[in-house]
Amino acid sequence: MQSAIDATRLDLEFVAFCTGGQNFSLDISQVREIRRWSPVSSLPHSPEEVLGVMNLRGSVIPIYDLAARFGLPRTPHNERNVVVVAAHGGKTLGLLVESVSEILSVKNEDIQTPPDTRGDSGRQAITGIITTDEGMSRVIDLGAVIGFGGKAPQ
C-alpha cells in the first residue's frame, strides 16, 4: 500500500475537521484555504457526493460532501458549515465539512497504520490514524477519496 504521508518528514501538520460526526484530518500542505459555506451551482449527472461547483476567484471548482463520500449521513447545508479548499495533483476542489477544529502537529511515528478491512490490495482512502484527546482522527488520502491519483472508496 502506497501512503500519501511522506515518511521522510519528522514533524507533520494536519488540518483536523469533523463531518458526519467523525473526525478526519488532511495534510496541511494540501489545504489552500477554509471558507464559509455558500450555495453552489449544481451539475447534472454528477455523483451523489458532488454538490456542484463554486466560483473561487475566477476558477470553477467542484464541491464534494465528504460525509456522503464516506457513506455517512449527508452534511446539512447551513451557514455554520465550512468548505475546506484543497489541492491534489494540480486540481483544486472543495470539501464540505461540519467544522474545522484545529491544526494537529504530530511526529511521523505517532501516526498509526489503519487495519486492512477492505480485503484487497487497492489503495485505501484512510492512510493513518492519529490519536487525539478527543479520540481518533482519520488521515485521508485526498486522491483516493475524490477518485484521482488513486482508487476511490467503495
N, C-alpha and C positions, 0 to 999 in steps of 0.2 A: 504494500500500500504506500503510495506516494503521499507525503504530508505537505500541506500548504504552509506549515510552520517551518521557518528557517532555523535549522539545528545549529548553525554557526553563531547565532545571536545568543548572548548570555542573558540579557535582560530584555523582556518583551513587554509591549504595552498593547492592551486591548480595550476597545470601547465596549462596555457592558450595557445590555439593554434587555427589556422584558417584552415578550409577546406571547400571546396565548397562555398567559400565566406561567411561562417558563423563562429561565434566564439563559441568554446566549451572549456571545462575545465575538467580535470581529477584530482582526489585526488592525491597529490604528493606522498603519501605512496605507490601508485600502479605503479608509474613511476620508471623504473630501469635505463634508460639512453635515450639519444636523439642522433640519428645517422644520418649522411648524407645518402641520397638515393643512393642505388646501385641496379643494376639489380638483380632480383630474379629468381629462378628456378620454372617454372610453374608446377602445379599438374593437371593431367587430371581429369575431372568430378568434379572440385571444384566449389563452388558457385561463382557467378559473382564478388562478392566483395573480394574474396580471390585471391590476385595477384600471390601467390606462396609461396615459402619458402626461408629462408635466413639462412646461417650458422653463428651463433653467438657464437664465441669461443668454437666450438665443439658441440653446441646444434643447432638442426634444429628447427626454429620457423616459424609459419605461419605469413604472412604479409597481412593485410586487408586494403583495400581502404576505409577509414572511410566515405568519401563523398558518395561513391557508396552504402555503407551500409545504409545510411540515405536517399537514393533516390535522391541525388544531383548529378550534373554532375561529372563524374569520374575525379580524380586528375591526371593531366598530369605527366608523368614520366620524370622528369628532375632533374638536379643536385642541383637546389635551394630548392627542397622539402626535408623533413626530415621524419625519421621513429621514432616514439615515441615507445620505447620498454617498455612494461608494463607487470605486472603480476597480475593474479587473480585466486584464487582457486588452487594454486600450478602450474598453467600453465603460460608460458611466450609467448608473441605474440608481433607483431609489428603493429603499425597503421601508414599508410602513410598519411601525412597531408602536407598542403602547407607551413606552417611556425609555429614556436613556438614563442610566443610573450613575455610572462612574467610569473612570479610567482605571483599569487594573494593570499594575506593574508586577510581573512575575518572572521568576527565573525559568529558563527552559526546562530544567529538570523537575520543576513543580507542576508541569503540565502532564497529566496522566493520559495514557492512550485509552480510548474508549474500547469497550469489549466489542468483538466482532459478532454482531447479531443478525447480519444480513445473510450470511451463509454463502456469499460469493466473493470473488476477489476484486470486484469493482470498487472504484474509488468512493469512499463514503463522504457524506455531507458534513459529518461531525468528525473533526480531526483531533480533538483533545477535550479534556475535562479539567477545569480549574476549580479547586475547592476554595470557597469564599466563606465569610462569616454568615452569609445568608443561605448557604447551601452550595450548589454546584452551578457553574456556568459552562455551557457547551460552546466550544470554539468551532465556528462554522467555516467551511471551505466555500467561499463565495462562488467560485466557478462551478462547483458541483451542485450547489443549491439552485443556481439560476440556469444551469444546463449548458454553459460553455466552458471549455477548458477541463471538462470532467463529466462524469456520468451523474445525472440528476437523481435525487432520491425517488424511490417508488412509493 
